[in-house]
Amino acid sequence: MTEQITPLQTQKVLDICSGIGGFTLGHLISGGFETVAFCEINQYCQQVLNLRFPHIPIIPDIHDITVESLARVGVTEVDGIIAGLPCPPFSLAGKREASKDE
């Protein structure tokens, strides 16, 4: 009763608020997704991303993401967006101001 699992077509994703690439690393392990670009403003995180994923371009500022800016780094197709939205307003590491946080 064991059926073979047929993999779905790989989905191309834009990883925003990428941090150090945890979602992309998980996708490499699980399969089915290909990160085509990162968007991360933190310079330390950018350095880690460059070390871990040197072939994936990084757009530093989310305000700069456009069809044109993606095309400039070689991205012509995106099936979805994943995001590690900043959590300090909610985590114990932050001030815990939740929706009141700037």
C-alpha distances in whole Angstrom, upper triangle without the diagonal:
4,6,10,12,15,19,21,25,27,29,33,34,38,38,41,42,40,42,41,37,35,33,33,32,29,28,28,26,23,24,24,28,31,34,37,40,41,44,45,49,49,51,49,46,47,47,44,42,44,44,40,39,42,41,40,44,45,47,49,50,48,51,51,47,48,46,49,49,45,46,49,46,44,42,41,38,37,34,34,36,35,38,38,41,44,44,47,48,45,45,47,48,50,53,50,52,49,50,53,53,54
4,7,9,12,15,18,22,23,26,29,31,34,35,38,39,37,39,37,34,32,30,30,29,26,25,25,22,20,21,21,25,28,31,34,37,38,41,42,46,46,47,46,42,43,44,41,39,41,40,36,36,39,37,37,40,42,44,46,47,45,48,48,44,45,44,47,46,42,43,46,43,41,39,39,35,34,31,31,33,32,35,36,39,41,41,44,46,43,42,45,45,47,50,48,50,47,48,51,50,52
4,6,9,12,15,19,21,23,27,28,32,33,36,38,36,37,36,33,31,28,28,27,25,23,23,22,19,19,19,22,26,29,32,35,36,39,40,44,45,46,45,41,42,43,40,37,39,39,35,34,37,35,35,38,40,42,44,45,43,46,45,42,42,41,44,43,40,40,43,40,38,36,35,32,31,28,29,31,30,33,34,37,40,40,44,45,43,42,44,45,47,50,47,49,46,47,50,49,50
4,6,9,13,16,18,21,24,26,30,30,34,36,33,35,34,30,29,26,26,25,22,21,21,19,16,16,16,20,23,26,29,32,33,36,38,42,42,43,42,39,39,40,37,35,36,36,32,31,34,32,32,35,37,39,41,42,40,43,43,39,40,38,41,40,37,37,40,37,35,33,33,29,28,26,27,29,28,31,33,36,39,39,42,44,42,41,44,44,46,49,47,48,45,46,49,48,49
4,6,9,13,14,17,21,22,26,27,30,32,30,32,31,27,25,23,22,22,19,17,18,16,13,13,12,16,19,23,25,28,30,33,35,38,39,40,39,35,36,37,34,32,33,33,29,28,31,29,29,32,33,35,38,39,37,40,39,36,36,35,37,37,33,34,37,34,32,30,29,26,25,22,23,25,25,28,29,32,35,35,39,40,38,38,40,41,42,45,43,45,42,42,46,45,45
4,6,10,12,15,18,21,24,25,29,31,29,31,30,27,25,23,22,22,20,17,17,17,14,12,11,15,17,21,23,26,28,31,33,37,38,39,39,35,35,36,33,31,32,32,29,27,30,28,27,30,32,34,36,37,35,38,37,34,34,32,35,35,31,31,34,32,29,27,26,23,22,20,21,24,24,27,29,32,35,36,39,41,39,39,41,42,43,46,44,45,42,42,46,45,45
4,7,8,11,15,17,21,22,25,28,25,28,27,23,22,19,18,18,16,13,14,14,11,9,7,11,14,17,19,23,24,27,30,34,34,36,35,31,31,32,30,27,29,29,25,24,26,24,23,26,28,30,32,34,32,34,34,30,31,29,31,31,27,28,31,28,26,23,23,20,19,16,18,20,20,24,25,28,32,33,36,38,36,36,39,39,40,43,41,42,39,39,43,42,42
4,6,8,12,15,18,20,23,26,24,27,26,23,22,19,17,19,17,13,15,15,12,10,7,10,12,16,18,21,23,26,28,32,33,35,34,31,30,32,30,27,28,29,25,23,26,23,22,25,26,28,31,32,29,32,31,28,28,26,29,28,25,25,28,26,24,21,20,17,16,13,15,18,18,22,24,27,30,31,35,36,35,35,38,38,39,42,40,41,37,37,41,40,40
4,6,10,13,16,18,22,25,23,26,26,22,22,18,17,18,17,13,14,16,13,10,7,9,10,14,15,18,21,24,27,30,32,33,33,29,29,30,28,25,26,27,24,22,24,21,20,22,24,26,29,29,27,30,29,25,25,23,25,25,22,22,25,23,20,18,17,14,13,11,13,16,17,21,23,26,30,31,35,36,35,35,39,38,39,42,40,41,38,37,41,39,39
4,7,9,13,15,19,22,20,23,22,18,18,15,13,15,14,10,11,13,11,8,5,5,7,10,12,15,17,20,23,27,28,29,29,26,25,27,25,21,23,24,20,18,20,18,16,19,21,22,25,26,24,27,26,22,23,21,23,23,19,20,22,20,18,15,15,12,11,9,11,14,14,18,21,23,27,28,32,34,33,33,36,35,36,39,37,38,35,35,38,37,36
4,6,10,12,15,19,17,21,21,17,17,14,12,15,14,10,12,14,12,10,6,5,6,8,10,13,15,18,21,24,26,27,28,24,23,25,24,20,22,23,20,18,20,17,15,17,19,20,23,23,21,24,23,19,19,18,21,20,16,18,20,18,16,13,13,10,8,6,7,10,11,15,18,20,24,26,29,31,30,30,34,33,33,36,35,35,32,32,35,34,33
4,7,10,13,17,15,19,19,15,16,13,11,14,14,11,12,15,14,11,9,6,5,6,6,9,12,14,18,21,23,24,25,21,20,23,21,18,19,21,18,15,17,14,12,14,15,16,19,20,18,21,19,16,16,15,17,16,13,14,17,15,13,10,10,7,5,5,7,9,10,14,17,19,22,25,28,30,29,30,33,32,32,35,34,34,31,31,34,32,31
4,6,9,13,12,15,16,13,14,10,9,13,13,10,12,15,14,12,10,7,6,5,6,8,9,11,14,18,20,22,22,19,18,20,19,16,17,20,17,14,16,15,11,12,13,14,16,17,15,18,17,14,14,14,17,15,12,14,17,14,13,10,11,9,6,6,5,5,7,10,13,15,19,21,24,26,26,26,30,28,29,31,30,31,28,27,30,28,28
4,6,10,9,13,14,12,13,11,10,13,14,12,14,17,17,15,14,10,9,6,6,5,6,8,11,15,17,18,20,16,15,18,17,14,16,18,16,14,15,14,10,10,10,10,13,13,11,14,13,10,12,12,14,13,10,13,14,12,12,9,11,9,7,8,6,5,6,8,11,13,16,19,22,24,24,25,28,27,26,29,28,28,26,25,28,26,25
4,7,6,9,11,8,10,8,7,11,12,11,13,16,16,15,14,11,10,7,8,6,5,6,9,12,14,16,17,13,13,16,14,11,14,16,14,12,15,14,10,11,9,10,12,12,11,14,14,11,14,15,17,15,12,16,17,14,15,12,15,13,10,11,9,6,5,6,8,10,13,16,19,21,21,21,24,23,23,26,25,26,23,23,26,23,22
4,5,8,11,10,11,10,11,14,15,14,17,19,19,19,18,15,14,10,11,8,6,4,6,10,12,14,15,12,12,15,15,12,15,18,16,15,16,16,13,12,10,9,10,9,7,11,12,10,13,15,17,14,13,16,17,15,17,14,17,15,12,14,11,7,6,5,7,8,10,14,16,18,19,19,23,21,20,23,23,23,20,20,22,20,19
4,6,9,9,11,10,12,14,15,16,18,20,20,21,20,17,16,13,14,11,8,6,5,8,9,12,13,10,11,14,14,12,15,17,16,15,17,18,15,14,11,10,9,9,8,12,13,12,16,18,20,17,16,19,20,18,20,18,20,19,16,17,14,10,9,6,5,6,7,10,13,15,16,16,19,17,17,20,19,20,18,18,20,17,16
4,6,5,8,8,8,11,12,13,15,17,18,18,18,15,14,11,12,10,6,6,5,9,9,12,12,8,9,12,11,9,12,14,12,12,14,15,12,12,9,10,10,11,11,15,15,14,17,19,20,17,16,19,20,17,19,17,20,19,16,17,14,11,9,7,6,8,10,12,15,17,18,17,20,18,18,21,21,22,20,21,23,20,20
4,6,7,9,10,11,13,15,16,18,19,20,21,18,17,14,15,13,9,9,6,9,8,10,9,5,8,10,9,8,12,13,12,12,15,17,14,14,11,13,11,13,13,17,17,17,20,22,23,20,19,22,22,19,21,20,23,22,20,21,18,15,12,9,7,9,9,11,13,16,16,15,18,15,16,19,20,21,20,21,23,19,19
4,6,9,9,9,12,14,14,16,18,19,20,17,16,13,15,13,10,11,9,11,10,10,9,5,7,9,6,6,9,10,8,10,12,15,13,14,12,14,13,15,16,20,20,19,22,24,25,22,20,23,23,20,21,20,24,23,21,22,19,16,14,12,10,13,13,14,16,19,19,18,20,17,18,22,22,24,23,24,26,23,23
4,6,5,6,9,10,11,12,14,15,16,13,12,10,12,11,8,10,10,13,12,13,12,8,9,11,8,6,10,11,8,8,12,13,11,12,11,14,14,16,16,20,20,18,21,22,24,21,18,21,22,18,19,18,21,20,18,18,16,14,11,10,9,12,13,15,17,20,20,19,21,19,21,24,24,26,24,25,27,24,24
4,5,5,6,9,10,11,12,14,15,13,13,12,15,14,12,13,13,16,15,16,15,11,13,14,11,10,13,13,11,11,15,16,14,16,15,17,17,19,18,22,22,21,24,25,26,24,21,24,25,22,22,21,23,22,19,19,17,14,11,10,9,12,13,14,17,20,19,17,20,18,20,23,23,25,23,24,27,24,25
4,5,5,6,9,10,10,11,12,10,11,9,13,12,11,13,13,16,16,18,17,13,15,17,14,12,15,16,13,12,16,16,14,16,15,17,17,19,17,21,21,19,22,22,25,22,20,23,24,21,21,19,21,19,16,16,13,11,8,8,8,12,14,15,18,20,19,19,21,20,22,25,24,25,23,24,27,25,25
4,5,5,6,9,10,10,11,8,8,6,10,10,9,12,13,17,17,18,17,13,14,15,13,10,13,13,10,9,13,13,10,13,13,15,17,18,18,21,21,19,21,21,23,21,18,20,21,18,18,16,19,17,15,15,13,11,9,10,11,14,16,18,21,23,23,22,25,23,24,28,27,29,26,27,30,27,27
4,5,5,6,9,10,12,10,10,10,13,13,12,15,15,19,18,19,17,14,15,15,12,10,13,13,9,9,13,14,12,15,15,18,19,21,21,25,24,22,25,25,27,24,21,24,24,21,21,19,22,20,18,18,16,15,12,13,13,16,18,19,22,25,24,22,25,23,25,29,28,30,28,29,32,29,29
4,5,5,6,8,10,9,11,11,15,15,15,17,17,21,21,22,20,17,18,19,16,14,17,16,13,13,17,17,15,18,18,21,22,23,22,26,26,24,26,26,28,26,23,25,27,23,23,21,23,21,18,18,16,15,12,13,13,16,18,19,22,24,23,22,24,23,25,29,27,29,27,28,31,29,30
4,5,5,5,7,6,7,8,12,14,14,17,18,21,22,23,22,18,19,20,17,15,17,17,14,13,16,16,14,17,17,20,21,23,22,25,25,22,24,24,26,24,21,23,24,21,21,18,20,18,15,14,13,13,11,13,14,17,20,21,24,26,25,24,27,26,28,31,30,31,29,30,33,31,31
4,6,5,8,7,8,9,12,14,15,18,19,23,23,23,22,18,19,19,16,14,16,15,12,11,14,14,13,16,18,21,22,24,23,27,26,24,25,25,27,25,22,23,25,21,20,19,21,19,17,17,16,16,14,16,16,20,22,23,26,29,28,27,29,28,30,33,32,34,32,33,36,33,33
4,6,9,10,11,13,16,18,18,21,22,25,25,25,24,20,21,22,18,16,19,18,14,14,17,17,17,20,21,24,25,27,26,30,29,27,29,28,30,28,25,27,28,25,24,22,24,22,20,19,18,18,16,18,18,21,23,24,27,29,28,27,29,28,30,33,32,34,32,33,36,34,35
4,7,8,11,13,16,18,19,22,23,26,26,27,26,23,23,24,21,19,21,21,17,17,20,19,18,21,22,25,26,28,26,30,30,27,29,28,30,29,25,27,29,26,25,22,24,21,19,17,17,17,15,17,18,21,24,24,27,30,28,27,29,29,31,34,33,34,32,33,36,34,35
4,6,8,11,14,17,18,21,22,26,27,28,27,23,23,24,21,19,21,21,17,16,19,17,16,20,21,24,26,27,26,29,28,25,27,26,28,27,23,25,26,23,22,20,21,18,16,15,15,16,15,18,19,22,25,26,29,31,30,29,32,31,33,36,35,36,33,34,37,35,36
4,7,10,13,16,17,20,22,26,27,28,28,24,24,26,23,20,22,22,19,17,20,18,17,20,21,23,25,27,25,28,27,24,25,23,26,25,21,23,25,22,20,18,18,15,14,12,12,14,13,17,19,22,25,26,30,31,30,30,33,32,33,37,35,36,33,34,37,35,35
4,7,9,12,14,17,19,23,24,25,25,21,21,22,20,17,19,20,17,14,17,15,13,16,17,19,22,23,21,24,23,20,21,20,23,21,18,19,22,19,17,15,16,13,11,10,10,11,11,14,16,19,22,24,27,29,28,28,31,30,31,34,33,34,31,31,34,32,32
4,6,9,11,15,17,21,22,23,23,19,18,20,18,15,16,17,14,12,14,12,10,13,14,17,19,21,19,23,21,18,19,18,20,19,15,17,18,15,14,12,13,11,10,10,10,11,11,14,16,19,22,24,27,30,29,29,32,31,31,34,34,35,32,32,35,33,32
4,6,7,11,13,17,18,19,20,16,15,17,15,12,13,15,13,10,12,10,7,10,11,13,15,17,16,19,18,15,17,16,18,16,13,15,16,13,12,10,12,11,9,10,10,9,9,12,14,17,19,22,25,27,27,27,29,28,29,32,31,32,29,29,32,30,29
4,7,10,13,17,19,19,20,17,15,17,17,13,13,16,14,11,12,9,6,7,9,11,14,16,15,18,16,13,14,13,14,13,9,11,12,9,9,6,9,8,8,10,10,10,11,13,16,18,21,24,26,28,29,29,32,30,30,33,33,33,31,31,33,31,30
4,7,10,13,15,16,17,14,12,14,14,11,11,14,13,10,11,9,5,5,6,7,10,12,12,15,13,10,12,12,13,11,8,11,11,8,9,7,11,11,9,12,11,10,11,12,14,16,18,21,24,26,27,27,30,28,28,31,30,31,29,28,31,28,26
4,6,10,12,13,14,11,9,12,12,8,10,13,12,10,11,11,7,6,5,6,8,10,10,13,12,10,13,14,15,12,10,13,14,11,12,11,14,14,12,14,13,10,10,10,11,13,15,18,20,22,23,23,26,24,24,27,27,27,25,26,27,25,23
4,7,10,11,13,10,9,13,13,10,12,15,15,13,14,14,10,9,6,5,5,6,6,10,9,8,12,14,15,11,11,14,14,12,14,13,16,16,14,16,14,11,10,9,10,11,13,16,18,20,21,22,25,22,22,25,25,25,23,23,25,22,20
4,6,8,10,7,6,10,11,9,11,14,14,13,14,15,12,10,7,7,5,7,8,11,11,11,15,17,18,14,14,18,17,15,17,16,19,19,17,19,17,13,12,10,10,11,11,14,16,18,20,20,22,20,19,22,22,23,21,22,23,20,18
4,6,9,8,7,11,12,11,13,16,17,16,17,18,15,13,9,8,5,5,8,10,11,12,16,19,19,15,16,19,18,17,20,19,22,22,20,22,20,17,16,13,12,12,11,15,15,18,20,20,22,19,18,21,22,22,21,21,22,18,17
4,6,5,6,9,10,11,12,14,15,16,16,19,16,15,11,11,8,9,12,14,15,16,20,22,22,19,19,22,21,19,22,22,25,25,23,25,22,19,17,15,13,13,11,14,14,17,19,18,20,17,17,19,21,21,21,22,22,19,17
4,5,5,6,9,10,10,12,14,15,15,17,16,14,11,11,8,11,14,16,16,17,21,23,23,19,20,23,21,19,22,22,25,26,24,27,24,21,20,17,16,16,15,18,18,21,23,22,23,20,20,22,24,25,25,26,26,22,21
4,5,5,6,9,10,11,13,14,15,18,16,15,13,14,12,14,17,19,19,20,24,26,26,22,22,25,23,21,24,24,27,28,26,28,25,22,20,18,16,17,15,17,17,20,22,20,21,18,19,22,24,25,25,26,27,23,22
4,5,5,6,9,10,10,12,13,15,14,13,10,12,10,13,15,18,18,18,22,24,24,20,20,23,22,19,21,21,24,24,22,24,22,19,16,14,13,14,13,15,16,19,20,19,20,17,18,21,23,24,23,25,26,22,21
4,5,5,6,9,10,10,10,13,11,10,7,9,8,11,14,16,16,16,19,21,21,17,17,20,18,16,18,18,22,22,21,23,21,18,17,15,14,16,15,18,19,22,23,22,24,21,21,25,26,27,26,27,28,24,23
4,5,5,6,9,10,10,13,12,12,10,13,11,15,17,20,19,20,23,24,24,20,20,22,21,18,20,21,24,25,24,26,24,22,20,18,17,19,18,21,21,24,26,24,25,22,23,26,28,29,29,30,31,27,26
4,5,5,6,8,9,13,12,13,11,14,13,17,18,22,21,21,24,25,26,22,21,23,22,19,21,21,25,25,23,25,23,20,18,17,15,18,17,19,20,24,24,22,24,21,22,26,27,29,28,29,30,27,26
4,5,5,5,7,10,8,9,8,11,12,15,16,19,18,18,21,22,22,19,17,20,19,16,17,17,21,21,19,21,20,17,16,15,14,17,17,19,21,24,24,23,25,22,23,27,28,29,28,29,30,27,26
4,6,5,5,8,8,8,8,12,12,16,18,21,19,19,21,22,22,19,17,19,18,14,16,17,21,21,21,23,22,20,18,18,18,20,20,23,24,27,28,27,28,26,27,30,31,32,31,32,33,30,29
4,6,6,10,10,12,12,16,16,19,21,24,23,22,25,26,26,22,21,23,21,18,19,20,24,24,23,25,24,22,20,20,19,22,22,24,25,28,29,27,29,26,27,31,32,33,32,34,35,32,31
4,6,9,9,12,12,16,16,20,21,24,23,22,25,25,26,22,20,22,22,18,19,19,23,22,21,23,22,20,18,18,17,20,21,23,24,28,28,26,28,25,27,30,31,33,31,33,34,31,31
4,6,6,9,10,14,15,18,19,22,21,19,22,22,22,19,17,19,18,15,15,15,19,19,18,20,19,18,16,17,17,20,21,23,25,28,29,27,29,27,28,32,32,34,32,33,35,32,31
4,6,8,10,13,15,18,20,23,21,19,22,22,21,18,17,18,17,13,14,15,19,19,19,21,21,20,19,20,20,22,23,26,28,31,31,30,32,29,30,34,35,36,34,35,37,34,32
4,6,10,13,16,19,20,22,20,18,20,20,19,17,14,15,15,11,11,12,16,16,17,19,19,18,18,19,20,23,25,27,29,32,33,32,34,32,32,36,36,37,35,36,38,35,33
4,7,10,13,16,16,19,17,15,17,17,17,14,12,13,13,9,10,10,13,14,14,16,16,15,15,16,17,20,21,24,26,29,30,29,31,29,30,33,33,34,32,32,34,31,30
4,7,10,13,13,16,13,12,14,14,14,11,9,11,10,6,8,9,13,14,14,17,16,15,15,16,17,19,21,24,26,28,29,29,32,29,29,32,33,33,31,31,33,30,28
4,6,9,10,13,11,10,13,14,14,11,10,13,11,8,11,11,15,16,15,18,16,14,14,14,15,16,17,21,22,25,26,26,29,26,26,29,29,30,28,28,30,26,25
4,6,7,9,7,7,10,12,12,8,8,12,10,9,12,11,15,16,15,18,16,14,14,14,15,16,17,20,22,24,26,26,29,26,25,28,29,28,27,26,28,25,23
4,7,9,8,9,12,15,15,11,12,15,14,12,16,15,18,19,18,20,19,16,16,14,15,15,15,19,20,21,24,24,26,24,23,25,26,26,25,24,25,22,20
4,5,5,7,11,14,14,11,12,16,15,14,17,16,19,19,18,20,18,15,15,14,14,14,14,18,19,20,22,23,26,23,22,24,25,24,23,22,23,20,17
4,5,6,9,12,13,11,11,15,15,15,17,15,17,17,15,18,15,12,13,11,13,12,13,17,18,19,21,22,25,23,22,24,24,23,21,20,21,19,16
4,6,8,12,13,11,12,15,15,16,18,17,18,19,17,20,18,15,16,15,16,15,16,19,20,21,23,25,28,26,24,25,26,24,23,21,22,20,17
4,6,10,9,7,9,12,12,12,15,14,16,17,16,19,18,15,17,16,18,17,18,22,23,24,26,27,30,28,27,28,29,28,26,25,26,23,20
4,7,8,6,7,10,11,11,13,11,13,13,12,15,14,12,14,14,16,16,18,21,23,24,26,27,30,29,27,29,29,28,26,25,26,24,22
4,5,5,6,8,10,11,12,11,11,12,12,15,14,13,16,16,19,19,21,25,27,27,29,31,34,32,31,32,32,31,29,27,29,27,24
4,6,5,6,9,10,11,8,8,9,10,13,14,14,17,18,21,21,24,27,30,30,32,33,37,35,34,36,35,34,32,30,32,30,28
4,5,5,6,9,10,9,9,12,13,16,17,17,20,20,23,23,26,29,31,32,34,35,38,36,35,37,37,36,34,32,34,32,29
4,5,5,7,9,9,10,12,13,17,17,16,18,18,21,21,23,27,29,30,31,32,35,33,32,34,34,34,32,31,32,30,27
4,5,5,6,5,7,9,9,13,14,13,15,17,19,20,22,26,28,30,31,32,35,33,32,34,34,34,32,31,32,30,28
4,5,5,5,6,9,11,15,16,16,19,20,23,24,26,30,32,33,35,35,39,37,36,38,38,38,35,34,36,34,31
4,5,7,9,12,14,18,19,18,20,21,24,25,26,30,32,34,35,36,39,36,36,38,38,38,36,35,37,34,31
4,6,9,12,13,17,17,17,18,19,21,23,25,28,30,32,33,34,37,34,34,36,37,37,35,34,36,33,31
4,6,9,11,15,16,17,19,20,23,24,27,30,32,34,35,36,39,36,36,39,39,39,37,36,38,35,33
4,6,8,11,13,13,16,18,20,22,24,28,30,32,33,33,37,35,34,37,37,37,34,33,36,33,31
4,7,10,13,14,17,19,22,24,27,30,33,34,35,36,39,37,37,39,39,38,36,35,37,35,33
4,7,9,11,14,17,21,22,25,28,31,33,33,34,37,36,36,38,37,37,34,33,36,34,33
4,6,8,11,14,17,19,22,25,28,29,29,30,34,33,32,35,34,34,31,30,33,31,30
4,7,10,14,17,19,22,25,28,29,29,30,34,33,33,35,34,34,30,29,32,31,30
4,7,10,14,15,19,21,25,25,25,26,30,29,29,31,30,30,27,26,29,27,27
4,7,10,12,15,18,21,22,22,23,27,26,25,28,26,26,23,23,26,24,23
4,7,9,13,15,18,20,19,20,23,23,23,25,24,24,21,21,24,22,22
4,5,9,11,15,16,16,17,20,19,19,21,20,21,18,18,21,19,19
4,6,8,12,13,13,13,17,16,16,19,17,18,16,17,19,17,17
4,6,9,11,11,12,16,15,14,16,15,15,13,13,16,13,14
4,6,8,9,10,13,11,10,13,12,13,11,12,14,11,11
4,6,5,6,9,9,8,11,9,11,9,11,13,11,12
4,5,5,7,6,4,7,7,9,8,11,12,9,11
4,6,8,8,6,6,5,5,5,7,8,6,9
4,7,8,7,8,5,7,5,9,10,9,12
4,5,6,8,6,9,9,12,14,12,15
4,5,7,7,10,11,15,15,14,17
4,7,8,11,12,16,16,13,16
4,5,8,9,12,12,10,12
4,6,8,11,10,8,11
4,5,9,9,8,12
4,6,5,5,9
4,5,6,9
4,5,8
4,6
4
